[in-house]
Amino acid sequence: MAVPIDIDTLRDKLGIGDDKVYGAMGEFAEPEDLVKAGRKIREMGYTRIDAMSPFPVHGIDDAIGVPASKLGWIVIFFSLTGTAAALLLQWYAGAGPLNTFLLKFGLSGYPLTIGGKPFFDLSYSIPVDFELTILFTAFATFIGMFAINGLPRLYHPSMNYRNAHRATDDRFLLVIEADDPNFSPAKAADDLRSVGARDVEVVEG
Amino acid sequence: MSAIVQQDPALLETNPPLVLGNPSYHDLSERISTIIEPEIGQTPMKYWITLGVTASITGLLGAMLTYLAVTGIGVWGNNRPVGWAWDITNFVFWIGIGHAGTLISAILFLFRQKWRTSINRSAEAMTLFAVMCAGIFPLFHTGRPWRAYWLFPVPNTDHNVWQNFRSPLVWDVFAVSTYFTVSLLFWFTGLVPDLATLRDRAVTKIRQWVFGFFSLGWRGSARHWRNYEAAYLILAGISTPLVLSVHSVVSFDFATSVIPGWHTTIFPPYFVAGAIFSGFACVMTLLLIARWTLNLQDLITMKHLENMNKIILVTGSIVGYAYCTEFFIAWYSGNIYERFTFLNRAFGPYWWAAWSMYTCNVFIPQLYWFKKLRTNLWVMFIISITTNIGMWFERFVIIATSLTRDFLPSSWWFFHPTWVDMCTFLGTIGLFLTLFLVFARFLPLIAISEVKGVRATEKHVFPAEAGEMVA
């Protein structure tokens, strides 16, 4: 079934368009200036502030109010899933006495008698339990981190800022986003200038 | 803090800056990116010559593996009782080398060792390439590499037998494949901000596309960095026990058997220490070459090299201590087979291999007690190579001396490698170097964003003059 795509709705949703404003942006040369300015901007009552920097800046989270990462909670869920999957796999593959039960579902383990060892035991399952826990944790961390960050993406309105390419080089950018309740383009730009930002621009979405 | 340095110049001696020459952030982007940014045609001739040589050796590996696959593993020198010979020696050797990469990227990260930043990227790449080389040996030792999926618990119709999860060989499959996957994810996560830097600097269409694709739209937002740092910490946190588990599981292949000389509980820690020892030596060899050919003296400083040499000294001494413990326990256990194995190791037919290993692993690294020697580039280059020779011999000695002389004298035999054995091992060295050369040409050898972070903190500790002075 084809879903009709309405370009205008889509643009609205993504916050893209000629009439849309992403926010006011300005740059700093040093991380310390960014943190100081960020804190002042936040004290002015803005809540939707972002910063962009070539490396993680110490103290910026506190200054502009970046919430703590929720990644750990997501990851622990998948870690335990990995442990459970490993236990289930090893129990199922060797579980002889349960075969008749499993066969009803078209599943068959294969109990191997080797050296009279038990078909399943927690002690010998530990290495595989551990490895699969780690494997699931790693994938959850990798995929989870990019997913929370909304990456990968091909376009972001901040790319319209004239010095956007320097945020991965040697400039520290401060943004007041347009969805901030206190945002008005001219005022936000002036506020950024007042805290020492250079090359201040109102950036289109 | 700069005042502290001015008051006490001795601090500069003990804690010199990790980034020399007082560069700006832009200088650092330039410094590292310009190594890989020239057009293909502008690559120096010496690069192509080196790559040609290593690629030819890799071709030799391909030829040897094809020959083995179509003929059978009889082309190797494996025999009865030496069913595990050079192939498992090489497997353990390469896996061990990989361990230093994870130690540098994960364990030193958890210990907040800032000197790891200039060397972690190349060490992690080295890990990946070493594990690739390692994987080749058990894969072809199966004799039927096209049946490799039988190693994994994949439901299939051509046999209905599941894996024997009581066997350490299956644990090894899980440990090594997890290790490779996690190392790759960790490496790529660290690479993303640098790929974004390269994307934003790119002038050609193809570089914009390639780096644009692989940098996943990274823009350095503070919200992103916060999640990124959480992710990096988790990955480092899980890689630390992982790296310890991988070589422990490799050592279980030996330790859970009943062969004299293998059946010991000391194996897991002893193997892990040896792995880190050999891996650091291999990182040292590669970094010294990179430092010389690419003039990276301001980023890979003497402080980095000296710290690595100290780790080589520590792990080499742990290995030496483990050798002594093995001898002591062989005597103290009162087990005649165990006693015989260790006397045979030192004075039997493989005495030359055993004494090469004691010399290279225990005695030579002790030279690093002297600061003059551990800060001498030639000394460290030579020791980095003798260490890896010694560690290769260690694995060979463990495998060959125990298998050729087990309980029954009627089953005693000897092992001779064939030319295929030798060319296959040489071939993996070629593959390793080829992959490393390609990496060094196309991806940033040093983590740009992390070095900038170090520079940001050092700016306050070392005033401009101090940076200049040391440079």
Interface residues (C-beta under 8 A of the other chain):
Chain A: P31 D50 A51 M52 S53 P54 F55 P56 V57 H58 I60 D61 I64 V66 P67 A68 S69 L71 G72 V75 L89 Q90 A93 G94 S108 G109 Y110 L112 I114 K117 Y124 S125 P127 V128 F130 E131 L132 I134 L135 T137 A138 F139 T141 F142 G144 M145 F146 I148 N149 L151 P152 R153 L154 Y155 H156 S158 M159 A164 H165 R166 A167 T168 D169 D170
Chain B: S24 Y25 H26 S29 P153 N160 V161 W162 Q163 N164 F165 R166 S167 P168 V170 W171 F174 A175 T178 T181 V182 L185 F186 F188 T189 P193 A196 T197 R199 D200 R201 G212 L216 G217 W218 R219 G220 S221 A222 R223 H224 W225 R226 N227 Y228 E229 A230 A231 I234 L235 I238 P241 L242 S245 V249 F252 I448 S449 E450 K452 G453 A456 T457
